[in-house]
Amino acid sequence: MMKIQKATKKDISQMLKIIDINSPKYPAGVARKEIMEMFSSALHKPTYLVMEDKKEVVGFGGFIRSWVDNNVVNIFWINVKPEYQGNRLGSKLVEGLVKEIKKLRKPVAKMVTLSTDKPKFYGKMDFKKISPKYDGDYVLMGKVLR
């Protein structure tokens, strides 16, 4: 039974292994710093959710409020272990992140954005293209929350 919950410090090493597999060119030290930021005393910090199967982290993703507009929340690092891909786990993870974002108050989140090289995947979850070629091959997408 898959379970989605907030990441804890004990999840970090498994999260970093998934990044290493899925994004081997991404600097490990930078990834660690980004994930550790959730546990810092920073005023503006990300939240990460992990997806577990029998206490093993098989996927994770994060979100943070926009610095520019507190009503906008950015989703990032949607990652699922290769052997678990193709089973709707990525979609369930995004749905879990959106559900968590909808709980945010003061101010209420009104829009979720993300940049991706897989716009069709996010399009199935009602994300719309905001800007093509936003960052190289990445497309900026958004979803208005109701």
C-alpha positions as CSV (number, residue, x, y, z in Angstrom):
1,M,0.0,0.0,0.0
2,M,1.5,3.3,-1.1
3,K,1.5,6.1,1.4
4,I,2.2,9.8,0.8
5,Q,3.4,11.9,3.8
6,K,5.7,14.8,4.6
7,A,9.4,14.0,4.3
8,T,11.5,13.5,7.4
9,K,15.2,13.8,7.8
10,K,15.5,10.0,7.7
11,D,14.1,10.1,4.1
12,I,16.8,12.4,2.7
13,S,19.3,9.7,1.7
14,Q,16.7,7.7,-0.2
15,M,15.5,10.9,-1.9
16,L,19.0,11.7,-3.0
17,K,19.5,8.2,-4.4
18,I,16.4,8.7,-6.6
19,I,17.7,12.1,-7.9
20,D,21.1,10.4,-8.6
21,I,19.3,7.7,-10.7
22,N,16.8,10.1,-12.5
23,S,19.1,13.2,-12.8
24,P,22.7,11.9,-12.7
25,K,24.1,15.2,-14.0
26,Y,22.5,17.2,-11.2
27,P,25.1,18.0,-8.5
28,A,24.5,15.9,-5.4
29,G,25.6,18.6,-3.1
30,V,23.1,21.1,-4.5
31,A,20.3,18.5,-4.3
32,R,21.1,17.8,-0.7
33,K,21.1,21.5,0.1
34,E,17.8,22.0,-1.6
35,I,16.2,19.1,0.4
36,M,17.8,20.1,3.7
37,E,16.3,23.6,3.3
38,M,12.9,22.1,4.5
39,F,14.4,21.5,7.9
40,S,16.1,24.9,8.2
41,S,14.9,27.9,10.2
42,A,14.5,29.9,7.0
43,L,11.4,32.0,6.8
44,H,10.6,30.8,3.2
45,K,11.3,27.1,2.9
46,P,10.0,24.2,0.8
47,T,7.9,21.3,1.8
48,Y,8.6,17.8,0.5
49,L,6.3,14.9,0.3
50,V,7.5,11.3,-0.1
51,M,5.7,8.3,-1.5
52,E,6.5,5.1,0.4
53,D,6.0,1.5,-0.4
54,K,6.8,-0.8,2.6
55,K,8.8,2.0,4.3
56,E,10.9,2.5,1.1
57,V,10.8,5.9,-0.5
58,V,9.8,5.3,-4.2
59,G,9.0,8.9,-5.1
60,F,8.9,12.4,-3.9
61,G,8.1,16.0,-4.8
62,G,8.2,19.4,-3.3
63,F,6.6,22.8,-3.3
64,I,7.3,26.3,-2.1
65,R,5.3,29.6,-2.2
66,S,6.5,32.0,-4.9
67,W,8.7,34.9,-3.7
68,V,6.9,37.2,-6.0
69,D,3.3,36.3,-5.3
70,N,2.3,34.4,-2.1
71,N,-0.9,33.1,-3.9
72,V,1.2,31.2,-6.3
73,V,2.9,27.9,-5.3
74,N,5.7,26.3,-7.3
75,I,5.9,22.5,-7.6
76,F,9.3,20.9,-8.2
77,W,11.4,17.7,-8.1
78,I,8.6,15.3,-9.1
79,N,10.7,12.0,-9.0
80,V,9.7,8.4,-9.1
81,K,12.1,5.5,-9.0
82,P,12.3,4.0,-12.6
83,E,11.0,0.6,-11.6
84,Y,7.8,2.3,-10.2
85,Q,7.2,4.6,-13.2
86,G,4.2,4.0,-15.5
87,N,1.9,3.0,-12.6
88,R,0.3,6.5,-12.0
89,L,2.5,7.1,-9.0
90,G,3.8,10.4,-10.4
91,S,0.2,11.5,-10.9
92,K,-0.7,10.4,-7.4
93,L,2.3,12.3,-6.1
94,V,1.3,15.5,-7.9
95,E,-2.3,15.1,-6.7
96,G,-1.0,14.7,-3.1
97,L,1.1,17.9,-3.5
98,V,-1.9,19.8,-4.8
99,K,-4.0,18.5,-2.0
100,E,-1.4,19.7,0.6
101,I,-1.1,23.1,-1.2
102,K,-4.9,23.6,-1.0
103,K,-4.5,23.3,2.8
104,L,-2.2,26.4,2.9
105,R,-3.8,29.5,4.5
106,K,-2.8,33.1,4.9
107,P,-2.9,33.6,2.0
108,V,-4.8,30.8,0.3
109,A,-2.9,29.4,-2.7
110,K,-4.7,30.2,-5.9
111,M,-2.4,28.8,-8.5
112,V,0.2,26.1,-8.8
113,T,3.1,26.3,-11.4
114,L,5.8,24.1,-12.5
115,S,8.4,23.8,-15.3
116,T,8.6,20.5,-17.2
117,D,9.8,18.7,-20.2
118,K,6.7,16.4,-20.0
119,P,3.8,18.8,-20.7
120,K,1.5,16.0,-21.8
121,F,1.9,14.2,-18.4
122,Y,0.8,17.4,-16.5
123,G,-1.8,18.3,-19.1
124,K,-3.7,15.2,-18.0
125,M,-4.0,16.7,-14.6
126,D,-5.4,20.0,-15.9
127,F,-2.2,22.0,-16.0
128,K,-2.1,24.4,-18.9
129,K,0.9,25.8,-20.8
130,I,1.8,29.3,-19.7
131,S,5.0,29.6,-21.7
132,P,6.6,27.2,-24.2
133,K,10.5,27.1,-24.2
134,Y,10.4,28.6,-20.7
135,D,13.9,27.3,-19.8
136,G,15.5,25.5,-22.6
137,D,13.3,22.6,-23.4
138,Y,11.1,23.2,-20.3
139,V,7.6,24.4,-20.6
140,L,6.1,26.6,-17.8
141,M,2.7,25.2,-16.8
142,G,0.0,26.3,-14.3
143,K,-3.2,25.2,-12.7
144,V,-5.7,27.4,-11.1
145,L,-6.9,26.0,-7.7
146,R,-10.6,26.1,-6.8
